[in-house]
Amino acid sequence: KVHHYEWDISYQLKSPDCFEKLAVTVNGEAPGPTIRATQGDTIVVAVHNKLETENTAIHWHGIRQIDTPWADGVAGVTQCPILPGETFTYKFVVDRPGTYLYHAHYGMQRVAGLNGMIVVTVPEGFVEPFSYDEEHTVLLGDWWHKSVYEQATGLSSNPFVFVTEPQSLLINGRGMFNCSLAPSGTCNASRPDCALPTLFTAVPGKTYLLRIGSLTSLSSLYFEMEGHPMMVVEADGHYVRPFAVRGLFIYSGETYSVLVKADQDPRRNYWAASHVVGRNPSQTPSGKAVVSYAFNGNNPWMPPPTEPRAGPAWNNTAIRVEQSRAIFAHPRFVEPMPARADRTLLLLNTQNRIDGHIKWTINGVSLMFPATPYLVAMKRGMKDAYEQRPPPDMYDHMSHDISAPAPTNGTVGSPVYRLALGSVVDVVLQNSNALNNKTETHPWHLHGHDFWVLGHGEGKFNPAADAWRLLNVRDPIMKNTVPLHPDGWTAVRFRADNPGVWLFHCHVEAHVFMGMGVVFEEGVERVGRLPSSIMGCGRSKGLH
Ligand SMILES: O=C1O[C@H]([C@@H](O)CO)C(O)=C1O
């Protein structure tokens, strides 16, 4: 089945948390509509850029784009940005069931509100390893009152101005800023678009599947529903061995499906809440929504009689690592993993000062997208359009001190790791302290593939020693986004079997903007004829 969408992308005045601000919308809405399809369906989205003065591009997060690498939607990697007034049509197949996301992938535009969810259901006759009565989507976000322009300008300025902490957390696009803190006339608590949202209406005794996704710009979150523990059954489109949590840690770019049973006293309603973890949440009030009960005698619009609980200690890394380590493939859906890798990359992130600007680097290189999209440049053999020298596979793991800021400056560039088509690649992401001597959470997202999550560890990964033996090679979960925890490392394995050029990056919008990403190429010569609609910028001007 083919699903056709016509999307007008435009700025609209919105007040998702009562504060009025310009947001990038899809057909007037932010978040955009949920795309619903069945495994194997084709999605066609005609994107009309009506932003007047701003480019755009949309990434379909978690969709591998097999045979359609030009539809991945990353300006600078897989296509030229879509100019104001132009229409670009994405066409791709949703080849696996699960919960996915979409969002802008041009500059820091995701921060401005262009995001939404993709739900791919199983084909008729397929029995999932769990059952439920109804399903709902929960999209988590964070929200700033500063414009994207101010945020991006601050990050690239000298002196550096960080985006700082979000003003609000959004649940399904709604938050609640305390208007007494805003300049008069900018915030109005009685606006309908910032009313306390109902997460879903529960009928006593029924079981609900919540498809939860996070598209925060910066924040790692803890999501919980008062009195309602969750059974986690899916992660990034893969069934997991079910595990129960009272609250779910979720990182930007991740999705989880959870089962919730409506088994509480139905004569009242309950809080759902999201809390910042991993960074100090003192400037960011928790996001709130209501789980309301449909029950004779209960008022479904009444706020719960309780106060929402405070979140867990934001700086308790151990409990977050514990959840990361509790996720295994469902025993009936273990995807066989190659026993060893053909190549290992040890990728160290450091924050560096380069020509006075603060950047993130990976093995000393801060990624800057080239003017000509990599996919066009590499497929057409334009050797001067990107850096020919590949970035380093390793950092100096013997002597580098991860608890100290980077001792060297690093460089800014547009290199690419060229992977042999079909080869197996291990990547160990290694965290280290930023220039302010703090260590942070970095959720890493791989385009075009899922990876097996081999493990998470503390401190520095030592490739020569025991570290490999600690990894889970028996039933690792496959994901497209995985957290790199403070002071630690995360190891993943993937098969480079999808011809194209693919971004792998920290999903914190400010961090990828500051260069925290790498580019992989595999089998670009096998990519089919590139559509001329992805061309028109840099050295691809005039090509078709
Ligand atoms: O990228 C970042 O920059 C600041 C700080 O590290 C500046 O040194 C911060 O909190 C980030 O997450």
Ligand as a Chemical Component Dictionary entry (heavy atoms), coordinates in Angstrom:
data_LIG
# 
_chem_comp.id                   LIG 
_chem_comp.type                 NON-POLYMER 
_chem_comp.pdbx_formal_charge   0 
_chem_comp.three_letter_code    LIG 
# 
loop_
_chem_comp_atom.comp_id 
_chem_comp_atom.atom_id 
_chem_comp_atom.alt_atom_id 
_chem_comp_atom.type_symbol 
_chem_comp_atom.charge 
_chem_comp_atom.model_Cartn_x 
_chem_comp_atom.model_Cartn_y 
_chem_comp_atom.model_Cartn_z 
_chem_comp_atom.pdbx_ordinal 
LIG O1 O1 O 0 28.236 21.295 24.489 1  
LIG C1 C1 C 0 28.154 21.817 25.584 2  
LIG O2 O2 O 0 28.806 22.949 25.941 3  
LIG C2 C2 C 0 28.460 23.245 27.293 4  
LIG C3 C3 C 0 29.683 23.206 28.142 5  
LIG O3 O3 O 0 30.272 21.935 28.035 6  
LIG C4 C4 C 0 30.714 24.237 27.667 7  
LIG O4 O4 O 0 32.012 23.897 28.096 8  
LIG C5 C5 C 0 27.540 22.183 27.672 9  
LIG O5 O5 O 0 26.960 22.089 28.846 10 
LIG C6 C6 C 0 27.366 21.344 26.648 11 
LIG O6 O6 O 0 26.597 20.280 26.639 12 
# 
loop_
_chem_comp_bond.comp_id 
_chem_comp_bond.atom_id_1 
_chem_comp_bond.atom_id_2 
_chem_comp_bond.value_order 
_chem_comp_bond.pdbx_ordinal 
LIG O1 C1 DOUB 1  
LIG C1 O2 SING 2  
LIG C1 C6 SING 3  
LIG O2 C2 SING 4  
LIG C2 C3 SING 5  
LIG C2 C5 SING 6  
LIG C3 O3 SING 7  
LIG C3 C4 SING 8  
LIG C4 O4 SING 9  
LIG C5 O5 SING 10 
LIG C5 C6 DOUB 11 
LIG C6 O6 SING 12 
# 
